[in-house]
Amino acid sequence: MSDQAAARRRPALDHLVFWFLFSQGGVISALFLPVHVVVQGILGPLDIVPVADQHYDTWVRVLGNPLVKLYILVLVMFSFFHFAHRLRYLLVDFGVHAARSVPAQAVFYGGAVVVTLVTIWILLTTAPLGG
Amino acid sequence: MTTEAQAAPREYSWRMPANWWTRQRHYFLYILREFTALPMALWLIWLLYEIRRAGSGAAHYYPPRSGAFVAFSVVVLLFSLYHSYTFLKLAGVIIRIKVLDRPVPSRLIVFAMFGAWAAASAVVAFVLIWFAR
């Protein structure tokens, strides 16, 4: 088998990973983000319903739950890979051909990695586990 | 052969006009769908900031209550609802499942995705409101 034929048969692992992150991020942000915006961004600040983040004690108690920490990490990590992909292709659609380049990919997907690492740091340092 | 003929051929690369996405409603909605990522990203960054502020202690924590924040959230909500609607509706085209060797109708897959959206929203809202007590 020639090298070219072998390359054709090899699964495009990088495409698989990025498409997985993109599609999962799209689904997760579609399922979970609107309710956060409604409850924490509108109903809570307007005092229509009591919301955990309106008081320090209740907010820290929720954030101290390991399942909540894991949920927030999954929500942010996958969503930001989705956002990075969409915003990069938005620039391509607007005629910014440099957005296809490897440095641009490093900036966008690297940005998603940075946000993920910052999220891990925030979740580990903000509220003690089980608090 | 003349000198001009031997010169490298000129490239006339075709470029889309800058306003191509305003020419058809379908194009505009496509760009709008792609753009939803930006406001949603900004709102999630705010959420991270909100979580981080809780680490500064009770004395430094103040809940988000400003009218500007509510207005920002209303705008983000419109974009995020549009993202949810378009992305979950797409599931009927992308997902192919067979049950007992028969393909599941795409309409049923879309219905299941919207059901999952309602269930996920109910669970998250319940947690955020229940633990406020």
HADDOCK unambig.tbl for C-alpha pairs under 7 A between the chains (distance, minus, plus):
assign (segid A and resid 26 and name CA) (segid B and resid 87 and name CA) 6.75 0.50 0.50
assign (segid A and resid 27 and name CA) (segid B and resid 87 and name CA) 7.00 0.50 0.50
assign (segid A and resid 30 and name CA) (segid B and resid 83 and name CA) 6.30 0.50 0.50
assign (segid A and resid 30 and name CA) (segid B and resid 84 and name CA) 4.08 0.50 0.50
assign (segid A and resid 30 and name CA) (segid B and resid 87 and name CA) 6.94 0.50 0.50
assign (segid A and resid 31 and name CA) (segid B and resid 84 and name CA) 6.78 0.50 0.50
assign (segid A and resid 31 and name CA) (segid B and resid 117 and name CA) 4.64 0.50 0.50
assign (segid A and resid 31 and name CA) (segid B and resid 120 and name CA) 6.29 0.50 0.50
assign (segid A and resid 32 and name CA) (segid B and resid 120 and name CA) 6.30 0.50 0.50
assign (segid A and resid 32 and name CA) (segid B and resid 121 and name CA) 6.24 0.50 0.50
assign (segid A and resid 34 and name CA) (segid B and resid 77 and name CA) 6.00 0.50 0.50
assign (segid A and resid 34 and name CA) (segid B and resid 80 and name CA) 5.81 0.50 0.50
assign (segid A and resid 34 and name CA) (segid B and resid 81 and name CA) 6.32 0.50 0.50
assign (segid A and resid 35 and name CA) (segid B and resid 121 and name CA) 5.32 0.50 0.50
assign (segid A and resid 35 and name CA) (segid B and resid 124 and name CA) 6.99 0.50 0.50
assign (segid A and resid 35 and name CA) (segid B and resid 125 and name CA) 6.55 0.50 0.50
assign (segid A and resid 37 and name CA) (segid B and resid 73 and name CA) 6.03 0.50 0.50
assign (segid A and resid 37 and name CA) (segid B and resid 77 and name CA) 6.07 0.50 0.50
assign (segid A and resid 38 and name CA) (segid B and resid 77 and name CA) 6.96 0.50 0.50
assign (segid A and resid 39 and name CA) (segid B and resid 125 and name CA) 6.65 0.50 0.50
assign (segid A and resid 41 and name CA) (segid B and resid 70 and name CA) 5.79 0.50 0.50
assign (segid A and resid 41 and name CA) (segid B and resid 73 and name CA) 5.20 0.50 0.50
assign (segid A and resid 42 and name CA) (segid B and resid 70 and name CA) 5.33 0.50 0.50
assign (segid A and resid 42 and name CA) (segid B and resid 73 and name CA) 6.45 0.50 0.50
assign (segid A and resid 45 and name CA) (segid B and resid 64 and name CA) 6.11 0.50 0.50
assign (segid A and resid 45 and name CA) (segid B and resid 65 and name CA) 4.37 0.50 0.50
assign (segid A and resid 46 and name CA) (segid B and resid 65 and name CA) 6.98 0.50 0.50
assign (segid A and resid 50 and name CA) (segid B and resid 129 and name CA) 5.75 0.50 0.50
assign (segid A and resid 50 and name CA) (segid B and resid 132 and name CA) 5.79 0.50 0.50
assign (segid A and resid 51 and name CA) (segid B and resid 128 and name CA) 5.52 0.50 0.50
assign (segid A and resid 51 and name CA) (segid B and resid 129 and name CA) 4.75 0.50 0.50
assign (segid A and resid 51 and name CA) (segid B and resid 132 and name CA) 5.03 0.50 0.50
assign (segid A and resid 52 and name CA) (segid B and resid 128 and name CA) 5.32 0.50 0.50
assign (segid A and resid 52 and name CA) (segid B and resid 129 and name CA) 6.13 0.50 0.50
assign (segid A and resid 52 and name CA) (segid B and resid 131 and name CA) 5.65 0.50 0.50
assign (segid A and resid 52 and name CA) (segid B and resid 132 and name CA) 3.93 0.50 0.50
assign (segid A and resid 53 and name CA) (segid B and resid 63 and name CA) 6.63 0.50 0.50
assign (segid A and resid 54 and name CA) (segid B and resid 63 and name CA) 4.88 0.50 0.50
assign (segid A and resid 55 and name CA) (segid B and resid 63 and name CA) 6.63 0.50 0.50
assign (segid A and resid 56 and name CA) (segid B and resid 54 and name CA) 6.65 0.50 0.50
assign (segid A and resid 56 and name CA) (segid B and resid 58 and name CA) 5.75 0.50 0.50
assign (segid A and resid 56 and name CA) (segid B and resid 61 and name CA) 6.34 0.50 0.50
assign (segid A and resid 58 and name CA) (segid B and resid 131 and name CA) 6.37 0.50 0.50
assign (segid A and resid 58 and name CA) (segid B and resid 132 and name CA) 5.55 0.50 0.50
assign (segid A and resid 60 and name CA) (segid B and resid 54 and name CA) 6.57 0.50 0.50
assign (segid A and resid 62 and name CA) (segid B and resid 131 and name CA) 6.89 0.50 0.50
assign (segid A and resid 80 and name CA) (segid B and resid 41 and name CA) 6.92 0.50 0.50
assign (segid A and resid 83 and name CA) (segid B and resid 37 and name CA) 4.89 0.50 0.50
assign (segid A and resid 83 and name CA) (segid B and resid 41 and name CA) 6.82 0.50 0.50
assign (segid A and resid 86 and name CA) (segid B and resid 34 and name CA) 5.63 0.50 0.50
assign (segid A and resid 86 and name CA) (segid B and resid 37 and name CA) 6.61 0.50 0.50
assign (segid A and resid 87 and name CA) (segid B and resid 34 and name CA) 6.84 0.50 0.50
assign (segid A and resid 87 and name CA) (segid B and resid 35 and name CA) 6.95 0.50 0.50
assign (segid A and resid 87 and name CA) (segid B and resid 37 and name CA) 6.70 0.50 0.50
assign (segid A and resid 90 and name CA) (segid B and resid 34 and name CA) 6.15 0.50 0.50
assign (segid A and resid 94 and name CA) (segid B and resid 18 and name CA) 6.65 0.50 0.50
assign (segid A and resid 95 and name CA) (segid B and resid 16 and name CA) 6.99 0.50 0.50
assign (segid A and resid 119 and name CA) (segid B and resid 48 and name CA) 6.98 0.50 0.50
assign (segid A and resid 122 and name CA) (segid B and resid 52 and name CA) 5.92 0.50 0.50
assign (segid A and resid 126 and name CA) (segid B and resid 52 and name CA) 5.95 0.50 0.50
assign (segid A and resid 126 and name CA) (segid B and resid 54 and name CA) 6.54 0.50 0.50
assign (segid A and resid 126 and name CA) (segid B and resid 55 and name CA) 4.29 0.50 0.50
assign (segid A and resid 127 and name CA) (segid B and resid 55 and name CA) 6.32 0.50 0.50
